[in-house]
Amino acid sequence: MKPSWVLSDQEKNERMLKKMQNRERRRQLGLRHQDGIGDPKIDAPDDVSLSSRSVESDARMNGLEKELSPPRSSFPECGISESEEKMLNEWLLAEESTRRDIPMPGPVMSEILRMTQTGAVMSGTNVIEFFRLCYSRVARFALDGAVIDFQSLQSTTKKLLMARNLDSLCTVRLAPCLGADGIGDLLKQLHRAGRSSTIVEEIQLGELALSPEQIFIEPWARGSRHTRRYCLCVRRLARQMRGDPRVAILFQLVALLQNDSETCTQLEADEVIRVTECQTRAAYLLQRYLVSRRGRVSGLVAFAGLVLELPEMSRLGEILINGEGEDEDESH
């Protein structure tokens, strides 16, 4: 087996998915033996082909559950423990505190309220302020100490991961503002915008929910192709999250710990292993939460759909930094 620091992002994600599937299989077998349950006559395949990411595979995901899912009673639900539930609630509170402690600038909130009336795009100055605020909030969440695994890493490691993944974290944060159908949810959008630095009373709230195309635009985006790829990615994430804030926060932790071969070359071998172990724990918790809430097949499909977006989120961040790669295929 090749060492993790020479693997591509795609190979790392496939290896992590395989580990998750093997661990889930061992867990299910253990539960069946404890309960005296033999192998069910009908079972779902252990592996859903995840070797490529295409429009066709994305379209098949919706029908996969109906086609393959056996009765839920065939699979004992693994769930998450009380201590994990408590930890998850602490992360949600920590994320909520960033919206309270880092308020939305008054001019940006005023324009957001006007956009709910007119459907217009955000002005260039406010676009930059909006994403700067988003960066500040995700950085505060990662560094405030709530995520113990991340805090246990060396200072240099945390800085490298933050520099690499900050844009991905912002993308994950914006996805729950959309419904599973990709249409904006106005109430969730206003809640996630957080309180304003000034009281805005003279502007009435409209009825139009915001879309990513109104906000992720130039001068922040690097052109129209970058905007289209970003909006497609956000909608795919929203489809898998289904508006569940716990799924969003857990996937945010997985994205925070994403690393590539370039990052690994700047870290000691032991530290690379620690980062991989931390990400694996976060991913396994996300997988178990999804399976407990949606059933085995639907949960695993959602988990795979989210993890497969990690390379695309990284590519979008690279385009944002250096402006290259806009001629790449958009159908990821």
C-alpha positions as CSV (number, residue, x, y, z in Angstrom):
1,M,0.0,0.0,0.0
2,K,1.4,3.4,-1.0
3,P,2.0,5.9,1.9
4,S,-0.6,8.6,2.3
5,W,1.7,11.5,1.4
6,V,2.2,10.3,-2.2
7,L,-1.5,9.8,-2.9
8,S,-3.7,12.2,-4.9
9,D,-6.7,13.8,-3.4
10,Q,-9.0,11.4,-5.3
11,E,-7.0,8.3,-4.1
12,K,-7.0,9.6,-0.5
13,N,-10.8,10.0,-0.5
14,E,-11.3,6.6,-2.1
15,R,-9.0,5.0,0.6
16,M,-10.9,6.8,3.4
17,L,-14.2,5.7,1.9
18,K,-13.0,2.1,1.9
19,K,-11.8,2.3,5.5
20,M,-15.2,3.7,6.5
21,Q,-17.1,0.9,4.6
22,N,-14.9,-1.8,6.2
23,R,-15.3,-0.4,9.7
24,E,-19.1,-0.2,9.2
25,R,-19.2,-3.8,7.9
26,R,-17.3,-5.0,11.0
27,R,-19.6,-3.0,13.3
28,Q,-22.7,-4.4,11.6
29,L,-21.4,-8.0,11.8
30,G,-20.5,-7.5,15.5
31,L,-24.0,-6.2,16.3
32,R,-25.6,-9.1,14.5
33,H,-23.6,-11.7,16.4
34,Q,-24.4,-10.0,19.7
35,D,-28.1,-10.1,18.9
36,G,-28.0,-13.7,17.4
37,I,-29.0,-12.4,14.0
38,G,-27.7,-14.3,11.0
39,D,-26.9,-12.7,7.6
40,P,-30.1,-11.3,6.0
41,K,-31.2,-13.0,2.8
42,I,-31.3,-9.6,1.1
43,D,-28.4,-7.2,1.6
44,A,-27.2,-4.1,0.0
45,P,-23.8,-4.1,-1.8
46,D,-21.0,-3.2,0.5
47,D,-19.4,-1.0,-2.2
48,V,-21.0,1.7,-4.3
49,S,-18.6,2.5,-7.1
50,L,-16.9,5.8,-6.2
51,S,-14.0,5.8,-8.5
52,S,-15.2,8.7,-10.7
53,R,-17.3,11.8,-10.2
54,S,-19.6,12.6,-13.2
55,V,-22.9,14.1,-14.0
56,E,-24.2,10.7,-14.7
57,S,-23.2,9.3,-11.3
58,D,-24.6,12.4,-9.6
59,A,-28.0,11.9,-11.4
60,R,-28.0,8.2,-10.4
61,M,-27.7,8.9,-6.7
62,N,-31.3,9.9,-6.2
63,G,-32.5,6.6,-7.6
64,L,-29.9,4.4,-5.9
65,E,-31.7,4.2,-2.6
66,K,-35.0,3.0,-4.1
67,E,-33.2,0.5,-6.3
68,L,-30.9,-1.1,-3.7
69,S,-32.3,-0.4,-0.2
70,P,-33.6,-3.5,1.7
71,P,-36.0,-3.1,4.6
72,R,-34.4,-0.9,7.3
73,S,-35.0,-3.6,9.9
74,S,-32.3,-5.7,8.2
75,F,-29.6,-3.3,9.5
76,P,-29.3,-2.4,13.2
77,E,-28.8,1.4,13.5
78,C,-25.4,2.3,14.9
79,G,-26.2,5.9,15.9
80,I,-23.9,8.1,17.9
81,S,-23.2,7.9,21.6
82,E,-24.4,10.4,24.2
83,S,-20.9,11.8,24.6
84,E,-20.7,12.3,20.8
85,E,-24.1,14.0,20.8
86,K,-23.0,16.3,23.5
87,M,-19.8,17.1,21.6
88,L,-21.8,17.7,18.4
89,N,-24.0,20.2,20.3
90,E,-21.0,22.0,21.6
91,W,-19.7,22.4,18.0
92,L,-23.1,23.8,16.9
93,L,-23.0,26.3,19.8
94,A,-19.4,27.3,18.9
95,E,-20.5,27.9,15.3
96,E,-23.5,29.9,16.5
97,S,-21.3,32.1,18.7
98,T,-19.2,33.1,15.6
99,R,-22.4,34.7,14.1
100,R,-22.9,36.6,17.4
101,D,-19.3,37.6,18.0
102,I,-18.5,38.6,14.4
103,P,-21.5,40.6,13.2
104,M,-22.5,41.2,9.6
105,P,-21.4,44.7,8.5
106,G,-24.4,47.1,8.4
107,P,-24.1,48.0,4.7
108,V,-23.8,44.3,3.7
109,M,-26.9,43.4,5.7
110,S,-28.8,46.3,4.2
111,E,-28.0,45.1,0.7
112,I,-29.0,41.6,1.6
113,L,-32.4,42.8,2.7
114,R,-32.8,44.8,-0.5
115,M,-31.9,41.7,-2.5
116,T,-34.8,39.8,-0.9
117,Q,-37.0,42.4,-2.6
118,T,-35.4,42.9,-5.9
119,G,-33.4,39.7,-6.7
120,A,-30.4,41.8,-7.8
121,V,-26.8,40.6,-7.4
122,M,-24.6,41.9,-4.6
123,S,-22.4,44.9,-5.3
124,G,-18.6,44.3,-5.7
125,T,-17.6,46.0,-2.5
126,N,-20.1,44.1,-0.4
127,V,-19.2,40.8,-2.0
128,I,-15.7,41.1,-0.8
129,E,-16.8,42.1,2.7
130,F,-19.3,39.2,2.8
131,F,-16.6,36.6,2.1
132,R,-14.1,38.2,4.4
133,L,-16.6,37.9,7.2
134,C,-17.3,34.3,6.3
135,Y,-13.5,33.6,6.4
136,S,-13.3,35.3,9.8
137,R,-16.1,33.2,11.2
138,V,-14.8,29.8,10.0
139,A,-11.3,30.7,11.3
140,R,-12.8,31.6,14.7
141,F,-14.7,28.3,14.8
142,A,-11.6,26.2,14.0
143,L,-9.3,28.0,16.4
144,D,-11.5,28.7,19.4
145,G,-10.8,25.3,21.0
146,A,-14.1,23.5,20.5
147,V,-12.7,21.0,18.0
148,I,-10.3,19.1,20.3
149,D,-8.8,17.0,17.6
150,F,-7.8,20.0,15.6
151,Q,-6.4,21.8,18.7
152,S,-4.2,18.7,19.4
153,L,-2.2,19.3,16.2
154,Q,1.0,21.3,16.0
155,S,0.7,25.0,15.4
156,T,2.4,24.8,12.0
157,T,0.0,22.0,11.0
158,K,-3.1,24.0,11.9
159,K,-1.8,27.0,9.9
160,L,-1.2,24.9,6.8
161,L,-4.6,23.2,7.0
162,M,-6.4,26.6,7.6
163,A,-4.5,28.2,4.6
164,R,-5.4,25.2,2.4
165,N,-9.0,24.7,3.4
166,L,-10.5,28.1,4.4
167,D,-12.4,28.5,1.1
168,S,-13.8,24.9,1.4
169,L,-15.0,25.6,4.9
170,C,-16.9,28.7,3.6
171,T,-18.4,26.7,0.9
172,V,-19.7,24.1,3.4
173,R,-21.1,26.9,5.6
174,L,-23.1,28.4,2.8
175,A,-24.6,25.1,1.6
176,P,-27.2,24.7,4.4
177,C,-28.7,28.1,3.3
178,L,-30.2,26.1,0.3
179,G,-32.8,23.4,0.5
180,A,-32.3,19.9,-0.8
181,D,-33.8,21.1,-4.1
182,G,-31.1,23.7,-4.5
183,I,-33.5,26.6,-3.9
184,G,-32.6,29.2,-1.2
185,D,-34.3,29.0,2.2
186,L,-34.8,32.7,3.2
187,L,-35.2,32.0,6.9
188,K,-32.0,29.9,7.1
189,Q,-30.2,32.5,5.1
190,L,-31.1,35.3,7.5
191,H,-30.2,33.1,10.5
192,R,-26.8,32.2,9.1
193,A,-26.2,35.8,8.1
194,G,-26.3,36.5,11.9
195,R,-26.9,39.8,13.6
196,S,-25.8,43.0,12.0
197,S,-23.2,45.4,13.4
198,T,-25.9,48.1,13.2
199,I,-29.7,48.0,13.5
200,V,-31.3,48.0,10.1
201,E,-34.9,49.0,10.6
202,E,-35.7,51.1,7.6
203,I,-35.5,48.3,5.1
204,Q,-38.3,45.8,4.8
205,L,-37.6,42.1,4.4
206,G,-38.8,40.8,1.0
207,E,-39.9,37.4,0.0
208,L,-37.1,36.4,-2.4
209,A,-34.6,33.9,-1.2
210,L,-31.0,34.4,-2.3
211,S,-29.1,32.2,-4.7
212,P,-25.4,31.6,-4.8
213,E,-25.2,33.3,-8.2
214,Q,-26.2,36.6,-6.5
215,I,-23.2,36.4,-4.1
216,F,-20.4,34.4,-5.5
217,I,-19.5,36.8,-8.3
218,E,-16.7,39.0,-9.4
219,P,-14.5,40.5,-8.1
220,W,-14.4,37.6,-5.6
221,A,-15.1,34.9,-8.1
222,R,-12.5,34.4,-10.9
223,G,-14.9,34.7,-13.8
224,S,-18.2,33.2,-14.9
225,R,-16.9,29.6,-15.1
226,H,-15.6,29.8,-11.6
227,T,-19.1,31.0,-10.5
228,R,-20.9,28.2,-12.3
229,R,-18.6,25.5,-10.8
230,Y,-19.0,27.0,-7.3
231,C,-22.8,27.2,-7.5
232,L,-23.0,23.6,-8.8
233,C,-20.8,22.4,-6.0
234,V,-22.9,24.2,-3.3
235,R,-26.1,22.8,-4.7
236,R,-24.7,19.2,-4.7
237,L,-23.7,19.7,-1.0
238,A,-27.1,21.1,-0.1
239,R,-28.8,18.1,-1.8
240,Q,-26.8,15.7,0.5
241,M,-27.1,17.8,3.6
242,R,-30.9,18.3,3.4
243,G,-30.7,21.3,5.6
244,D,-29.4,19.3,8.6
245,P,-27.0,21.6,10.6
246,R,-25.4,18.6,12.2
247,V,-24.4,17.1,8.8
248,A,-23.0,20.5,7.9
249,I,-20.9,20.9,11.0
250,L,-19.6,17.3,10.8
251,F,-18.6,17.7,7.1
252,Q,-17.0,21.0,8.0
253,L,-14.7,19.1,10.3
254,V,-13.8,16.6,7.6
255,A,-13.1,19.5,5.1
256,L,-11.0,21.3,7.8
257,L,-8.6,18.3,8.0
258,Q,-8.3,17.7,4.2
259,N,-4.7,17.6,3.1
260,D,-2.8,17.0,-0.1
261,S,0.6,15.8,-1.1
262,E,2.1,19.3,-1.1
263,T,0.8,19.9,2.4
264,C,2.2,16.5,3.5
265,T,5.7,17.3,2.3
266,Q,5.8,20.3,4.7
267,L,4.9,18.1,7.7
268,E,6.6,15.5,9.7
269,A,5.5,11.9,8.9
270,D,4.1,11.5,12.4
271,E,2.0,14.6,12.0
272,V,0.7,13.5,8.7
273,I,-0.5,10.3,10.3
274,R,-2.2,12.3,13.1
275,V,-4.0,14.5,10.6
276,T,-5.2,11.5,8.7
277,E,-6.4,9.8,11.9
278,C,-8.3,12.9,13.0
279,Q,-10.0,13.2,9.6
280,T,-10.9,9.5,9.7
281,R,-12.5,9.9,13.1
282,A,-14.5,13.0,11.9
283,A,-15.6,11.1,8.7
284,Y,-16.6,8.0,10.6
285,L,-18.7,10.1,13.0
286,L,-20.4,11.8,10.0
287,Q,-21.0,8.4,8.4
288,R,-22.6,6.9,11.5
289,Y,-24.8,10.0,12.0
290,L,-26.1,9.8,8.4
291,V,-26.7,6.1,8.6
292,S,-28.6,6.5,12.0
293,R,-30.8,9.2,10.5
294,R,-31.4,8.0,7.0
295,G,-30.9,4.2,7.0
296,R,-27.8,2.4,5.8
297,V,-27.9,2.8,2.1
298,S,-29.3,6.3,2.0
299,G,-26.8,7.3,4.7
300,L,-23.8,5.8,2.8
301,V,-24.9,7.4,-0.5
302,A,-25.1,10.8,1.2
303,F,-21.7,10.2,2.9
304,A,-20.1,9.3,-0.4
305,G,-21.7,12.2,-2.2
306,L,-20.2,14.6,0.3
307,V,-16.8,13.1,0.5
308,L,-16.5,13.1,-3.3
309,E,-16.9,16.9,-3.3
310,L,-13.7,17.4,-1.4
311,P,-11.4,17.4,-4.4
312,E,-13.7,19.8,-6.3
313,M,-13.9,22.1,-3.3
314,S,-10.0,22.1,-3.2
315,R,-9.9,22.9,-6.9
316,L,-12.3,25.8,-6.5
317,G,-10.1,27.2,-3.7
318,E,-7.0,26.9,-5.9
319,I,-8.8,28.9,-8.7
320,L,-9.6,31.5,-6.2
321,I,-6.0,31.9,-5.1
322,N,-4.2,31.7,-8.4
323,G,-6.8,32.2,-11.1
324,E,-5.7,29.1,-13.0
325,G,-7.6,26.1,-14.2
326,E,-10.8,27.8,-15.4
327,D,-10.7,25.8,-18.6
328,E,-11.1,22.6,-16.7
329,D,-14.2,20.4,-17.1
330,E,-17.1,21.8,-15.1
331,S,-19.0,18.6,-14.8
332,H,-17.4,17.3,-11.6
